[in-house]
């Protein structure tokens, strides 16, 4: 009986060990399959393009961009109408890989007719990023002393609003910008970043973007100290106004 019990225990132990080994093998196979799928998703396209940087115009000498802004109001209006139609309707015929420059995510395209357009997504993809970039709560009422800004990576919505105000005021200091939908398979095809490959792998869907006319010959400079003082004084003034209103 003792030998039979030992044999039974040994058999049970071997059977348990075999099950554990089979389970481990299945887990390893599953992990291998998942890894292969992930690697295939993240793999850049076969026709991966060279990163040209901001000097890409050397490769597109006949491309059309916006350079001069010291124009008459009539000339500004005519050029704006021409570019707005091209940005909204012309077919995308080529993608330019410039790499990551600045804060916002941007994608550069050559449109039919030679127009160079820059697309900035309006908001984050909610399937990849759980939080929308467009807040529906006014920070002036909720936090009058706290200054905030829009989502630094996704600035398309702010650009559309800014150009609308610029045109209403008749300044024409902003380049031509329109809203447009671009298929995700086209927008992210040459985005070689990790999240770019993930978003390309998702089912095809339209992505809302702000389409800009590409501008050359720009120079940056720091704003005047008076502007900084004004912006810093705004929260205090708003807070004081709200306090008086409550009284």
Steps between C-alpha positions, in 0.01 A plus 500: 500500500785736585663432163166546324447830679846619407443400138167680496655814649788487253258454210290794618810713539620413148155570358489836676849587376398407146196724519711787628750450219222489240348817644838675490552385142159634398577832668835525319337421166230760565759762596698418186192545282411827672857624456492417129172687458629803693825505301309480172282791614793716608709422193538807273373473141722339241536829312633686803592855405811693587460768765564829319459743788397861450724532193268274300436778245832410339330178386185682382626815323169559319279465806268787593525658846396827663789742547398864481246653739556870425224498238198717431168388647371399154811291428475337843137413438566353153791289622305386804206384287733313262681321782186422699350323199822305438542403866141382527454316169827424316613138501801402711765373258809465723609487863807684628674361810654792688544338842387650829529879516328723753238394752197403294467182297506591134496318167620653174339431163536610139157568352392492139627815332819508710352654815690409818263434791559423865235298686458535877254259666219678684494265799640176635374166373267389779570132426871555576489794740207485748467875558380751243711811452201734471369606840136604538550684832599865500815542709414866555204404719641189664860607562531878449856513634637205304612554143479195273566428136377255243642153446857560384508199264165557329453865405282475190186630669678809635643574155154491342365738764798735468475533122124562523560792739787628283277511191210667682735775618642535148860455613600211271801432720425127518564268205205334331349223715192283444344199668517169315462127558787270401483121500708354784673258263636797307568733793701251706656295219840669535476563875777270624449569871360234735157663530502583131526132408228414753264759354577385146413142600153603620206462258484772239321814620491870422721722716406869537800725435583865446661533156755785488670664210872439552680829572868575445718794600368524854705629793426471870551758772408528866185698583537837669503520879184713492308208346630267771400744773152531349450123485623456857265772623192350334434220756517747791262738325255220425516374858433851635207545259344169608541594868321832447221325307445247779473779758 
